[in-house]
């Protein structure tokens, strides 16, 4: 009988273990997720998006996976720091060997690491970050690996400006924004789109992202005679702005971005003042039966979902990536990128994407997919008033 040397048996066992480990690794398709989930006012958005991404992966895996493999979401918290987000991106691509990426909630952070996924041909979808440059930065390259299933700032402002132009009774509209890149780009876009409506803002004020009293700026806006106000800032600042409105007794029609979906806005402003802010969103938890089902499923599993709309965006993003890999019959970055630009219809919770993207357009959503909402009794509900009913397609200018 042939007796193996103990060292030989040990080496063989080790080789088999490595082979088994390799086979297991090959049975997974890793999608990276790089976002703030703990540090900034947008952390709730990041946590919610991760929940949506994981739910989509779970459903896809239950139906057999993609190309016979299981999808795994590999998350990293960038703690609101651009350097950390760059470190995360390198780790996910080089060490975790992710074949696709989902971007985070902070546009500045995502812009800091886009060069990594573009250079290494990793298809990337932003389910939350809204800066216009995200999908535009590499649009002139032979292949642009950056896509978005989110609410681009310019598209949000298109809807806000249309409402403002219809709502104002004296054609006096003002703008106020925080001094971050997010706020100032939003203010710039708002002024430009209002000009398309023949409206020049009567005031354009700013405040620091840590400020809690905007009374001085609001008094100047009040003195300008503005009856309508567009605000571009993060949730906590918006809550303090509403408190400042209460302080001076000035309540113009107030319009803002989807940052007001975040719980800090409701907590700081309080339920009564929160009602006074009208803002943009792509979906609500009860807008369709499919939407309600997704919300109920995640809530049942996790017990909380701070900002549902971000979960919906990430959910659809993973569904689209899975469809692209299936169509490409591969997880190779170049093939998946090409499939994303020529994808057949994909049923998401926000809408049916037919198609999600083209070579010329890497935005899955536009202002046509958005709605105006407000907080009522702790829930985000659609605004259906005389102004929204009066808005016509030609009012949506950009």
Short mmCIF file of the C-alpha atoms (twelve columns), coordinates in Angstrom:
data_MODEL
# 
_entry.id   MODEL 
# 
loop_
_atom_site.group_PDB 
_atom_site.id 
_atom_site.type_symbol 
_atom_site.label_atom_id 
_atom_site.label_alt_id 
_atom_site.label_comp_id 
_atom_site.label_asym_id 
_atom_site.label_seq_id 
_atom_site.Cartn_x 
_atom_site.Cartn_y 
_atom_site.Cartn_z 
_atom_site.pdbx_PDB_model_num 
ATOM 1   C CA . UNK A 1   0.000   0.000  0.000   1 
ATOM 2   C CA . UNK A 2   1.281   3.461  -0.914  1 
ATOM 3   C CA . UNK A 3   1.804   5.516  2.234   1 
ATOM 4   C CA . UNK A 4   2.066   9.274  1.869   1 
ATOM 5   C CA . UNK A 5   4.579   11.217 3.838   1 
ATOM 6   C CA . UNK A 6   2.792   13.290 6.560   1 
ATOM 7   C CA . UNK A 7   4.254   16.452 5.103   1 
ATOM 8   C CA . UNK A 8   2.915   15.477 1.687   1 
ATOM 9   C CA . UNK A 9   -0.544  14.885 3.146   1 
ATOM 10  C CA . UNK A 10  -0.371  18.257 4.904   1 
ATOM 11  C CA . UNK A 11  0.661   20.027 1.712   1 
ATOM 12  C CA . UNK A 12  -2.117  18.288 -0.230  1 
ATOM 13  C CA . UNK A 13  -4.698  19.266 2.376   1 
ATOM 14  C CA . UNK A 14  -3.474  22.847 2.225   1 
ATOM 15  C CA . UNK A 15  -3.704  22.891 -1.558  1 
ATOM 16  C CA . UNK A 16  -7.236  21.494 -1.441  1 
ATOM 17  C CA . UNK A 17  -8.221  24.130 1.124   1 
ATOM 18  C CA . UNK A 18  -6.832  26.896 -1.052  1 
ATOM 19  C CA . UNK A 19  -8.609  25.468 -4.095  1 
ATOM 20  C CA . UNK A 20  -11.876 25.235 -2.195  1 
ATOM 21  C CA . UNK A 21  -11.443 28.782 -0.951  1 
ATOM 22  C CA . UNK A 22  -10.762 29.924 -4.508  1 
ATOM 23  C CA . UNK A 23  -13.842 28.110 -5.807  1 
ATOM 24  C CA . UNK A 24  -15.926 29.769 -3.097  1 
ATOM 25  C CA . UNK A 25  -14.560 33.196 -3.990  1 
ATOM 26  C CA . UNK A 26  -15.357 32.553 -7.644  1 
ATOM 27  C CA . UNK A 27  -18.955 31.753 -6.713  1 
ATOM 28  C CA . UNK A 28  -19.469 35.372 -5.594  1 
ATOM 29  C CA . UNK A 29  -19.915 38.579 -7.523  1 
ATOM 30  C CA . UNK A 30  -18.740 41.409 -5.299  1 
ATOM 31  C CA . UNK A 31  -20.223 44.903 -5.616  1 
ATOM 32  C CA . UNK A 32  -18.530 47.575 -3.523  1 
ATOM 33  C CA . UNK A 33  -20.401 50.289 -1.628  1 
ATOM 34  C CA . UNK A 34  -18.389 53.329 -0.524  1 
ATOM 35  C CA . UNK A 35  -20.335 55.890 1.511   1 
ATOM 36  C CA . UNK A 36  -20.616 57.826 4.724   1 
ATOM 37  C CA . UNK A 37  -22.715 55.781 7.125   1 
ATOM 38  C CA . UNK A 38  -21.792 57.305 10.473  1 
ATOM 39  C CA . UNK A 39  -20.250 60.775 10.445  1 
ATOM 40  C CA . UNK A 40  -22.132 63.546 8.638   1 
ATOM 41  C CA . UNK A 41  -25.707 64.767 8.342   1 
ATOM 42  C CA . UNK A 42  -26.006 62.502 5.303   1 
ATOM 43  C CA . UNK A 43  -25.099 59.287 7.162   1 
ATOM 44  C CA . UNK A 44  -28.746 58.215 7.366   1 
ATOM 45  C CA . UNK A 45  -28.855 58.343 3.572   1 
ATOM 46  C CA . UNK A 46  -25.848 56.028 3.388   1 
ATOM 47  C CA . UNK A 47  -27.305 53.532 5.851   1 
ATOM 48  C CA . UNK A 48  -30.596 53.488 3.961   1 
ATOM 49  C CA . UNK A 49  -28.944 52.981 0.571   1 
ATOM 50  C CA . UNK A 50  -26.996 50.013 1.943   1 
ATOM 51  C CA . UNK A 51  -30.257 48.442 3.117   1 
ATOM 52  C CA . UNK A 52  -31.758 48.804 -0.354  1 
ATOM 53  C CA . UNK A 53  -28.683 47.392 -2.088  1 
ATOM 54  C CA . UNK A 54  -28.624 44.368 0.208   1 
ATOM 55  C CA . UNK A 55  -32.322 43.728 -0.285  1 
ATOM 56  C CA . UNK A 56  -31.910 43.713 -4.081  1 
ATOM 57  C CA . UNK A 57  -28.960 41.315 -3.789  1 
ATOM 58  C CA . UNK A 58  -30.963 39.011 -1.526  1 
ATOM 59  C CA . UNK A 59  -33.853 38.872 -4.006  1 
ATOM 60  C CA . UNK A 60  -31.526 38.271 -6.965  1 
ATOM 61  C CA . UNK A 61  -29.705 35.494 -5.095  1 
ATOM 62  C CA . UNK A 62  -32.987 33.854 -4.106  1 
ATOM 63  C CA . UNK A 63  -33.874 33.709 -7.814  1 
ATOM 64  C CA . UNK A 64  -30.599 31.981 -8.703  1 
ATOM 65  C CA . UNK A 65  -28.100 34.822 -8.654  1 
ATOM 66  C CA . UNK A 66  -26.293 36.190 -11.697 1 
ATOM 67  C CA . UNK A 67  -24.447 33.864 -14.051 1 
ATOM 68  C CA . UNK A 68  -24.939 31.172 -11.427 1 
ATOM 69  C CA . UNK A 69  -23.154 33.211 -8.777  1 
ATOM 70  C CA . UNK A 70  -24.234 34.986 -5.612  1 
ATOM 71  C CA . UNK A 71  -24.139 38.799 -5.444  1 
ATOM 72  C CA . UNK A 72  -22.446 40.161 -2.315  1 
ATOM 73  C CA . UNK A 73  -22.500 43.842 -1.329  1 
ATOM 74  C CA . UNK A 74  -19.175 44.823 0.254   1 
ATOM 75  C CA . UNK A 75  -19.629 48.084 2.241   1 
ATOM 76  C CA . UNK A 76  -17.076 50.593 3.463   1 
ATOM 77  C CA . UNK A 77  -17.813 53.668 5.610   1 
ATOM 78  C CA . UNK A 78  -15.963 56.767 4.380   1 
ATOM 79  C CA . UNK A 79  -16.938 58.693 7.570   1 
ATOM 80  C CA . UNK A 80  -17.590 61.800 5.460   1 
ATOM 81  C CA . UNK A 81  -13.890 62.149 4.604   1 
ATOM 82  C CA . UNK A 82  -12.575 62.365 1.002   1 
ATOM 83  C CA . UNK A 83  -9.178  60.798 1.901   1 
ATOM 84  C CA . UNK A 84  -10.959 57.897 3.599   1 
ATOM 85  C CA . UNK A 85  -13.252 57.460 0.598   1 
ATOM 86  C CA . UNK A 86  -10.179 57.212 -1.678  1 
ATOM 87  C CA . UNK A 87  -8.636  54.617 0.647   1 
ATOM 88  C CA . UNK A 88  -11.893 52.656 0.618   1 
ATOM 89  C CA . UNK A 89  -12.107 52.704 -3.171  1 
ATOM 90  C CA . UNK A 90  -8.558  51.377 -3.529  1 
ATOM 91  C CA . UNK A 91  -9.204  48.641 -0.980  1 
ATOM 92  C CA . UNK A 92  -12.467 47.564 -2.583  1 
ATOM 93  C CA . UNK A 93  -10.979 47.433 -6.071  1 
ATOM 94  C CA . UNK A 94  -7.512  46.049 -5.310  1 
ATOM 95  C CA . UNK A 95  -8.101  43.839 -2.265  1 
ATOM 96  C CA . UNK A 96  -11.765 42.876 -2.360  1 
ATOM 97  C CA . UNK A 97  -11.714 42.581 -6.174  1 
ATOM 98  C CA . UNK A 98  -15.163 44.094 -6.609  1 
ATOM 99  C CA . UNK A 99  -16.413 44.043 -10.208 1 
ATOM 100 C CA . UNK A 100 -18.748 47.030 -9.791  1 
ATOM 101 C CA . UNK A 101 -19.231 49.896 -7.359  1 
ATOM 102 C CA . UNK A 102 -22.030 51.892 -5.797  1 
ATOM 103 C CA . UNK A 103 -21.142 55.456 -4.867  1 
ATOM 104 C CA . UNK A 104 -21.791 57.278 -1.643  1 
ATOM 105 C CA . UNK A 105 -24.025 60.090 -0.526  1 
ATOM 106 C CA . UNK A 106 -21.507 62.951 -0.513  1 
ATOM 107 C CA . UNK A 107 -20.782 64.274 -4.000  1 
ATOM 108 C CA . UNK A 108 -17.392 65.667 -2.966  1 
ATOM 109 C CA . UNK A 109 -16.305 62.316 -1.595  1 
ATOM 110 C CA . UNK A 110 -17.429 60.431 -4.673  1 
ATOM 111 C CA . UNK A 111 -15.726 62.898 -6.995  1 
ATOM 112 C CA . UNK A 112 -12.510 62.280 -5.047  1 
ATOM 113 C CA . UNK A 113 -12.319 58.600 -6.056  1 
ATOM 114 C CA . UNK A 114 -13.980 58.455 -9.464  1 
ATOM 115 C CA . UNK A 115 -10.589 58.412 -11.201 1 
ATOM 116 C CA . UNK A 116 -9.836  55.042 -9.585  1 
ATOM 117 C CA . UNK A 117 -12.860 53.201 -10.967 1 
ATOM 118 C CA . UNK A 118 -12.619 54.969 -14.315 1 
ATOM 119 C CA . UNK A 119 -8.970  54.008 -14.797 1 
ATOM 120 C CA . UNK A 120 -9.546  50.411 -13.646 1 
ATOM 121 C CA . UNK A 121 -12.725 49.990 -15.697 1 
ATOM 122 C CA . UNK A 122 -15.058 49.281 -12.794 1 
ATOM 123 C CA . UNK A 123 -18.680 50.126 -13.722 1 
ATOM 124 C CA . UNK A 124 -20.002 52.458 -11.026 1 
ATOM 125 C CA . UNK A 125 -23.495 53.703 -10.239 1 
ATOM 126 C CA . UNK A 126 -24.289 56.589 -7.911  1 
ATOM 127 C CA . UNK A 127 -27.616 55.909 -6.152  1 
ATOM 128 C CA . UNK A 128 -27.460 59.119 -4.129  1 
ATOM 129 C CA . UNK A 129 -24.755 61.704 -4.901  1 
ATOM 130 C CA . UNK A 130 -26.248 64.448 -7.067  1 
ATOM 131 C CA . UNK A 131 -23.441 66.689 -8.400  1 
ATOM 132 C CA . UNK A 132 -23.802 67.123 -12.166 1 
ATOM 133 C CA . UNK A 133 -20.063 66.510 -12.678 1 
ATOM 134 C CA . UNK A 134 -20.269 62.923 -11.448 1 
ATOM 135 C CA . UNK A 135 -21.567 61.551 -14.741 1 
ATOM 136 C CA . UNK A 136 -20.068 64.334 -16.867 1 
ATOM 137 C CA . UNK A 137 -16.409 64.152 -15.817 1 
ATOM 138 C CA . UNK A 138 -15.533 61.293 -18.186 1 
ATOM 139 C CA . UNK A 139 -18.304 61.774 -20.729 1 
ATOM 140 C CA . UNK A 140 -15.822 62.611 -23.476 1 
ATOM 141 C CA . UNK A 141 -13.699 59.511 -22.843 1 
ATOM 142 C CA . UNK A 142 -14.077 56.540 -25.240 1 
ATOM 143 C CA . UNK A 143 -15.842 54.711 -22.391 1 
ATOM 144 C CA . UNK A 144 -17.418 56.405 -19.388 1 
ATOM 145 C CA . UNK A 145 -17.736 53.989 -16.454 1 
ATOM 146 C CA . UNK A 146 -19.796 56.307 -14.225 1 
ATOM 147 C CA . UNK A 147 -23.611 56.097 -14.168 1 
ATOM 148 C CA . UNK A 148 -26.338 57.398 -11.874 1 
ATOM 149 C CA . UNK A 149 -29.723 56.347 -10.497 1 
ATOM 150 C CA . UNK A 150 -30.308 59.465 -8.436  1 
ATOM 151 C CA . UNK A 151 -31.658 63.011 -8.510  1 
ATOM 152 C CA . UNK A 152 -29.183 65.257 -10.312 1 
ATOM 153 C CA . UNK A 153 -29.163 68.721 -8.736  1 
ATOM 154 C CA . UNK A 154 -30.016 70.511 -11.985 1 
ATOM 155 C CA . UNK A 155 -33.055 68.282 -12.494 1 
ATOM 156 C CA . UNK A 156 -34.285 68.957 -8.953  1 
ATOM 157 C CA . UNK A 157 -33.890 72.698 -9.477  1 
ATOM 158 C CA . UNK A 158 -35.790 72.461 -12.764 1 
ATOM 159 C CA . UNK A 159 -38.812 71.278 -10.783 1 
ATOM 160 C CA . UNK A 160 -38.305 73.702 -7.870  1 
ATOM 161 C CA . UNK A 161 -37.979 76.693 -10.221 1 
ATOM 162 C CA . UNK A 162 -41.118 75.681 -12.119 1 
ATOM 163 C CA . UNK A 163 -43.034 75.631 -8.829  1 
ATOM 164 C CA . UNK A 164 -41.480 78.921 -7.708  1 
ATOM 165 C CA . UNK A 165 -42.408 80.673 -10.971 1 
ATOM 166 C CA . UNK A 166 -46.012 79.506 -10.606 1 
ATOM 167 C CA . UNK A 167 -46.235 80.124 -6.839  1 
ATOM 168 C CA . UNK A 168 -44.847 83.660 -6.604  1 
ATOM 169 C CA . UNK A 169 -47.477 86.380 -6.714  1 
ATOM 170 C CA . UNK A 170 -45.104 89.321 -7.078  1 
ATOM 171 C CA . UNK A 171 -42.333 87.690 -9.164  1 
ATOM 172 C CA . UNK A 172 -39.952 88.178 -6.236  1 
ATOM 173 C CA . UNK A 173 -38.047 84.967 -5.602  1 
ATOM 174 C CA . UNK A 174 -34.971 84.707 -3.342  1 
ATOM 175 C CA . UNK A 175 -32.265 82.090 -2.894  1 
ATOM 176 C CA . UNK A 176 -30.416 81.054 0.261   1 
ATOM 177 C CA . UNK A 177 -27.781 78.313 0.465   1 
ATOM 178 C CA . UNK A 178 -25.009 77.050 2.674   1 
ATOM 179 C CA . UNK A 179 -21.399 77.764 1.754   1 
ATOM 180 C CA . UNK A 180 -20.510 74.155 0.873   1 
ATOM 181 C CA . UNK A 181 -19.874 73.185 -2.728  1 
ATOM 182 C CA . UNK A 182 -23.266 71.474 -2.696  1 
ATOM 183 C CA . UNK A 183 -25.091 74.591 -1.555  1 
ATOM 184 C CA . UNK A 184 -23.287 77.069 -3.785  1 
ATOM 185 C CA . UNK A 185 -23.628 74.973 -6.937  1 
ATOM 186 C CA . UNK A 186 -27.319 74.597 -6.141  1 
ATOM 187 C CA . UNK A 187 -27.665 78.363 -5.697  1 
ATOM 188 C CA . UNK A 188 -25.880 78.953 -9.009  1 
ATOM 189 C CA . UNK A 189 -28.133 76.500 -10.839 1 
ATOM 190 C CA . UNK A 190 -31.242 77.977 -9.199  1 
ATOM 191 C CA . UNK A 191 -30.353 81.505 -10.343 1 
ATOM 192 C CA . UNK A 192 -29.684 80.277 -13.889 1 
ATOM 193 C CA . UNK A 193 -32.937 78.312 -14.181 1 
ATOM 194 C CA . UNK A 194 -35.009 81.131 -12.681 1 
ATOM 195 C CA . UNK A 195 -33.600 83.395 -15.421 1 
ATOM 196 C CA . UNK A 196 -35.164 81.019 -17.961 1 
ATOM 197 C CA . UNK A 197 -38.498 81.884 -16.339 1 
ATOM 198 C CA . UNK A 198 -37.736 85.599 -16.636 1 
ATOM 199 C CA . UNK A 199 -37.067 85.896 -12.902 1 
ATOM 200 C CA . UNK A 200 -33.966 87.513 -11.429 1 
ATOM 201 C CA . UNK A 201 -33.578 86.602 -7.737  1 
ATOM 202 C CA . UNK A 202 -34.212 89.639 -5.520  1 
ATOM 203 C CA . UNK A 203 -31.744 88.271 -2.937  1 
ATOM 204 C CA . UNK A 204 -29.078 85.573 -2.865  1 
ATOM 205 C CA . UNK A 205 -27.891 84.883 0.683   1 
ATOM 206 C CA . UNK A 206 -25.544 82.307 2.191   1 
ATOM 207 C CA . UNK A 207 -24.702 80.843 5.592   1 
ATOM 208 C CA . UNK A 208 -22.107 78.498 7.089   1 
ATOM 209 C CA . UNK A 209 -22.914 74.774 7.264   1 
ATOM 210 C CA . UNK A 210 -22.616 74.858 11.074  1 
ATOM 211 C CA . UNK A 211 -24.762 77.999 11.537  1 
ATOM 212 C CA . UNK A 212 -27.923 77.598 13.571  1 
ATOM 213 C CA . UNK A 213 -29.415 81.102 13.273  1 
ATOM 214 C CA . UNK A 214 -30.145 82.532 9.829   1 
ATOM 215 C CA . UNK A 215 -32.295 85.429 11.099  1 
ATOM 216 C CA . UNK A 216 -29.994 88.100 9.656   1 
ATOM 217 C CA . UNK A 217 -30.056 86.638 6.162   1 
ATOM 218 C CA . UNK A 218 -33.804 86.017 6.322   1 
ATOM 219 C CA . UNK A 219 -34.462 89.604 7.426   1 
ATOM 220 C CA . UNK A 220 -32.631 90.811 4.306   1 
ATOM 221 C CA . UNK A 221 -34.700 88.477 2.155   1 
ATOM 222 C CA . UNK A 222 -37.874 89.642 3.875   1 
ATOM 223 C CA . UNK A 223 -36.895 93.264 3.198   1 
ATOM 224 C CA . UNK A 224 -36.472 92.433 -0.495  1 
ATOM 225 C CA . UNK A 225 -40.175 91.568 -0.647  1 
ATOM 226 C CA . UNK A 226 -39.626 87.947 -1.666  1 
ATOM 227 C CA . UNK A 227 -42.706 85.779 -1.267  1 
ATOM 228 C CA . UNK A 228 -40.934 82.622 -2.468  1 
ATOM 229 C CA . UNK A 229 -37.611 81.161 -1.301  1 
ATOM 230 C CA . UNK A 230 -35.400 78.421 -2.744  1 
ATOM 231 C CA . UNK A 231 -33.075 76.802 -0.175  1 
ATOM 232 C CA . UNK A 232 -30.078 74.613 -0.988  1 
ATOM 233 C CA . UNK A 233 -28.431 73.077 2.068   1 
ATOM 234 C CA . UNK A 234 -28.230 69.852 4.066   1 
ATOM 235 C CA . UNK A 235 -30.972 68.610 6.350   1 
ATOM 236 C CA . UNK A 236 -29.801 69.957 9.705   1 
ATOM 237 C CA . UNK A 237 -29.195 73.437 8.262   1 
ATOM 238 C CA . UNK A 238 -32.647 73.401 6.697   1 
ATOM 239 C CA . UNK A 239 -34.154 72.569 10.072  1 
ATOM 240 C CA . UNK A 240 -32.397 75.565 11.641  1 
ATOM 241 C CA . UNK A 241 -33.550 77.750 8.745   1 
ATOM 242 C CA . UNK A 242 -37.176 76.895 9.502   1 
ATOM 243 C CA . UNK A 243 -36.564 77.740 13.168  1 
ATOM 244 C CA . UNK A 244 -35.123 81.076 12.074  1 
ATOM 245 C CA . UNK A 245 -38.219 81.733 9.960   1 
ATOM 246 C CA . UNK A 246 -40.313 81.179 13.079  1 
ATOM 247 C CA . UNK A 247 -38.068 83.511 15.062  1 
ATOM 248 C CA . UNK A 248 -38.739 86.489 12.770  1 
ATOM 249 C CA . UNK A 249 -42.276 85.501 11.765  1 
ATOM 250 C CA . UNK A 250 -41.519 85.247 8.060   1 
ATOM 251 C CA . UNK A 251 -42.972 82.334 6.085   1 
ATOM 252 C CA . UNK A 252 -42.490 82.650 2.335   1 
ATOM 253 C CA . UNK A 253 -43.274 79.676 0.110   1 
ATOM 254 C CA . UNK A 254 -40.122 77.656 0.871   1 
ATOM 255 C CA . UNK A 255 -38.692 75.116 -1.561  1 
ATOM 256 C CA . UNK A 256 -35.725 72.783 -1.097  1 
ATOM 257 C CA . UNK A 257 -33.860 69.718 -2.329  1 
ATOM 258 C CA . UNK A 258 -34.280 66.098 -1.345  1 
ATOM 259 C CA . UNK A 259 -31.807 66.581 1.514   1 
ATOM 260 C CA . UNK A 260 -34.919 67.427 3.556   1 
ATOM 261 C CA . UNK A 261 -35.847 63.751 3.438   1 
ATOM 262 C CA . UNK A 262 -33.286 63.175 6.177   1 
ATOM 263 C CA . UNK A 263 -34.656 62.768 9.736   1 
ATOM 264 C CA . UNK A 264 -32.471 65.598 11.176  1 
ATOM 265 C CA . UNK A 265 -34.605 68.101 9.254   1 
ATOM 266 C CA . UNK A 266 -37.809 66.834 10.847  1 
ATOM 267 C CA . UNK A 267 -36.201 66.558 14.285  1 
ATOM 268 C CA . UNK A 268 -34.750 70.089 14.306  1 
ATOM 269 C CA . UNK A 269 -37.622 71.887 12.603  1 
ATOM 270 C CA . UNK A 270 -40.342 69.967 14.414  1 
ATOM 271 C CA . UNK A 271 -43.464 68.585 12.726  1 
ATOM 272 C CA . UNK A 272 -45.329 71.879 12.308  1 
ATOM 273 C CA . UNK A 273 -42.485 73.902 10.784  1 
ATOM 274 C CA . UNK A 274 -41.413 70.920 8.682   1 
ATOM 275 C CA . UNK A 275 -44.785 71.017 6.920   1 
ATOM 276 C CA . UNK A 276 -43.901 74.421 5.497   1 
ATOM 277 C CA . UNK A 277 -40.967 73.127 3.403   1 
ATOM 278 C CA . UNK A 278 -41.811 71.700 -0.025  1 
ATOM 279 C CA . UNK A 279 -39.012 69.649 -1.543  1 
ATOM 280 C CA . UNK A 280 -38.170 67.211 -4.312  1 
ATOM 281 C CA . UNK A 281 -38.176 63.409 -4.224  1 
ATOM 282 C CA . UNK A 282 -38.297 60.569 -6.730  1 
ATOM 283 C CA . UNK A 283 -40.541 58.225 -4.786  1 
ATOM 284 C CA . UNK A 284 -42.383 57.831 -1.496  1 
ATOM 285 C CA . UNK A 285 -42.825 54.685 0.524   1 
ATOM 286 C CA . UNK A 286 -46.472 54.381 -0.491  1 
ATOM 287 C CA . UNK A 287 -46.364 55.794 -4.023  1 
ATOM 288 C CA . UNK A 288 -46.913 52.335 -5.574  1 
ATOM 289 C CA . UNK A 289 -47.682 48.828 -4.262  1 
ATOM 290 C CA . UNK A 290 -44.137 47.768 -5.217  1 
ATOM 291 C CA . UNK A 291 -42.677 50.688 -3.288  1 
ATOM 292 C CA . UNK A 292 -44.728 49.886 -0.205  1 
ATOM 293 C CA . UNK A 293 -43.698 46.232 -0.419  1 
ATOM 294 C CA . UNK A 294 -39.997 47.149 -0.494  1 
ATOM 295 C CA . UNK A 295 -40.389 49.512 2.445   1 
ATOM 296 C CA . UNK A 296 -42.347 46.955 4.480   1 
ATOM 297 C CA . UNK A 297 -39.824 44.186 3.730   1 
ATOM 298 C CA . UNK A 298 -36.811 46.207 4.866   1 
ATOM 299 C CA . UNK A 299 -38.637 47.511 7.932   1 
ATOM 300 C CA . UNK A 300 -39.646 43.998 8.931   1 
ATOM 301 C CA . UNK A 301 -36.053 42.785 8.641   1 
ATOM 302 C CA . UNK A 302 -34.183 45.754 10.096  1 
ATOM 303 C CA . UNK A 303 -36.734 47.575 12.228  1 
ATOM 304 C CA . UNK A 304 -35.820 50.972 10.811  1 
ATOM 305 C CA . UNK A 305 -35.188 52.719 7.503   1 
ATOM 306 C CA . UNK A 306 -34.193 56.368 8.050   1 
ATOM 307 C CA . UNK A 307 -34.643 57.597 4.470   1 
ATOM 308 C CA . UNK A 308 -36.580 55.246 2.206   1 
ATOM 309 C CA . UNK A 309 -35.915 56.993 -1.101  1 
ATOM 310 C CA . UNK A 310 -32.180 56.208 -0.911  1 
ATOM 311 C CA . UNK A 311 -32.948 52.544 -0.324  1 
ATOM 312 C CA . UNK A 312 -35.126 52.580 -3.439  1 
ATOM 313 C CA . UNK A 313 -32.375 54.152 -5.561  1 
ATOM 314 C CA . UNK A 314 -29.747 51.640 -4.401  1 
ATOM 315 C CA . UNK A 315 -32.195 48.760 -4.857  1 
ATOM 316 C CA . UNK A 316 -32.775 49.743 -8.482  1 
ATOM 317 C CA . UNK A 317 -29.042 50.320 -9.024  1 
ATOM 318 C CA . UNK A 318 -28.207 46.732 -8.039  1 
ATOM 319 C CA . UNK A 319 -31.033 45.383 -10.200 1 
ATOM 320 C CA . UNK A 320 -29.658 47.315 -13.180 1 
ATOM 321 C CA . UNK A 321 -26.084 46.110 -12.572 1 
ATOM 322 C CA . UNK A 322 -27.309 42.513 -12.341 1 
ATOM 323 C CA . UNK A 323 -29.252 42.886 -15.593 1 
ATOM 324 C CA . UNK A 324 -26.153 44.298 -17.329 1 
ATOM 325 C CA . UNK A 325 -23.989 41.395 -16.166 1 
ATOM 326 C CA . UNK A 326 -26.630 38.946 -17.342 1 
ATOM 327 C CA . UNK A 327 -26.883 40.632 -20.743 1 
ATOM 328 C CA . UNK A 328 -23.072 40.793 -21.050 1 
ATOM 329 C CA . UNK A 329 -22.789 37.161 -19.892 1 
ATOM 330 C CA . UNK A 330 -19.790 38.392 -17.961 1 
ATOM 331 C CA . UNK A 331 -18.603 40.479 -15.025 1 
ATOM 332 C CA . UNK A 332 -15.774 41.949 -17.103 1 
ATOM 333 C CA . UNK A 333 -15.817 45.726 -16.652 1 
ATOM 334 C CA . UNK A 334 -15.645 46.646 -20.325 1 
ATOM 335 C CA . UNK A 335 -18.433 44.241 -21.266 1 
ATOM 336 C CA . UNK A 336 -20.679 45.342 -18.390 1 
ATOM 337 C CA . UNK A 337 -20.104 49.023 -19.241 1 
ATOM 338 C CA . UNK A 338 -21.174 48.357 -22.823 1 
ATOM 339 C CA . UNK A 339 -24.215 46.424 -21.614 1 
ATOM 340 C CA . UNK A 340 -25.254 49.286 -19.325 1 
ATOM 341 C CA . UNK A 341 -25.341 51.581 -22.368 1 
ATOM 342 C CA . UNK A 342 -27.482 49.155 -24.385 1 
ATOM 343 C CA . UNK A 343 -29.575 47.488 -21.729 1 
ATOM 344 C CA . UNK A 344 -33.018 46.052 -22.301 1 
ATOM 345 C CA . UNK A 345 -35.938 47.000 -20.015 1 
ATOM 346 C CA . UNK A 346 -35.377 46.581 -16.281 1 
ATOM 347 C CA . UNK A 347 -38.219 46.709 -13.778 1 
ATOM 348 C CA . UNK A 348 -37.241 48.737 -10.743 1 
ATOM 349 C CA . UNK A 349 -39.216 49.992 -7.784  1 
ATOM 350 C CA . UNK A 350 -39.000 53.630 -8.941  1 
ATOM 351 C CA . UNK A 351 -39.948 52.905 -12.544 1 
ATOM 352 C CA . UNK A 352 -39.415 50.612 -15.503 1 
ATOM 353 C CA . UNK A 353 -36.108 51.581 -17.076 1 
ATOM 354 C CA . UNK A 354 -36.440 51.240 -20.832 1 
ATOM 355 C CA . UNK A 355 -33.577 51.836 -21.179 1 
ATOM 356 C CA . UNK A 356 -31.787 52.908 -18.020 1 
ATOM 357 C CA . UNK A 357 -28.889 54.490 -19.920 1 
ATOM 358 C CA . UNK A 358 -27.534 55.188 -23.376 1 
ATOM 359 C CA . UNK A 359 -24.016 56.028 -24.517 1 
ATOM 360 C CA . UNK A 360 -24.975 59.717 -24.538 1 
ATOM 361 C CA . UNK A 361 -26.970 59.668 -21.284 1 
ATOM 362 C CA . UNK A 362 -25.745 58.066 -18.059 1 
ATOM 363 C CA . UNK A 363 -28.661 59.431 -15.988 1 
ATOM 364 C CA . UNK A 364 -31.402 56.872 -15.304 1 
ATOM 365 C CA . UNK A 365 -33.728 59.491 -13.807 1 
ATOM 366 C CA . UNK A 366 -34.710 63.013 -14.854 1 
ATOM 367 C CA . UNK A 367 -37.050 65.727 -13.629 1 
ATOM 368 C CA . UNK A 368 -39.844 63.814 -15.383 1 
ATOM 369 C CA . UNK A 369 -39.471 61.144 -12.699 1 
ATOM 370 C CA . UNK A 370 -39.520 63.552 -9.737  1 
ATOM 371 C CA . UNK A 371 -42.307 64.872 -7.560  1 
ATOM 372 C CA . UNK A 372 -42.727 67.505 -4.879  1 
ATOM 373 C CA . UNK A 373 -43.310 66.300 -1.335  1 
ATOM 374 C CA . UNK A 374 -43.510 67.530 2.257   1 
ATOM 375 C CA . UNK A 375 -43.489 66.084 5.763   1 
ATOM 376 C CA . UNK A 376 -46.968 65.457 7.202   1 
ATOM 377 C CA . UNK A 377 -47.393 63.668 10.536  1 
ATOM 378 C CA . UNK A 378 -43.940 62.113 10.344  1 
ATOM 379 C CA . UNK A 379 -44.352 60.825 6.782   1 
ATOM 380 C CA . UNK A 380 -43.226 62.154 3.414   1 
ATOM 381 C CA . UNK A 381 -46.290 62.683 1.212   1 
ATOM 382 C CA . UNK A 382 -46.739 64.046 -2.296  1 
ATOM 383 C CA . UNK A 383 -47.813 67.662 -2.737  1 
ATOM 384 C CA . UNK A 384 -50.937 67.949 -4.846  1 
ATOM 385 C CA . UNK A 385 -51.986 71.588 -4.711  1 
ATOM 386 C CA . UNK A 386 -53.152 74.213 -7.198  1 
ATOM 387 C CA . UNK A 387 -49.564 75.100 -8.111  1 
ATOM 388 C CA . UNK A 388 -48.417 71.543 -8.891  1 
ATOM 389 C CA . UNK A 389 -51.600 71.012 -10.904 1 
ATOM 390 C CA . UNK A 390 -50.861 74.172 -12.922 1 
ATOM 391 C CA . UNK A 391 -47.284 73.175 -13.855 1 
ATOM 392 C CA . UNK A 392 -47.071 72.297 -17.544 1 
ATOM 393 C CA . UNK A 393 -44.286 70.478 -19.447 1 
ATOM 394 C CA . UNK A 394 -43.091 73.772 -20.915 1 
ATOM 395 C CA . UNK A 395 -42.554 75.101 -17.355 1 
ATOM 396 C CA . UNK A 396 -39.772 72.553 -16.804 1 
ATOM 397 C CA . UNK A 397 -36.854 74.522 -18.176 1 
ATOM 398 C CA . UNK A 398 -33.102 73.877 -18.010 1 
# 
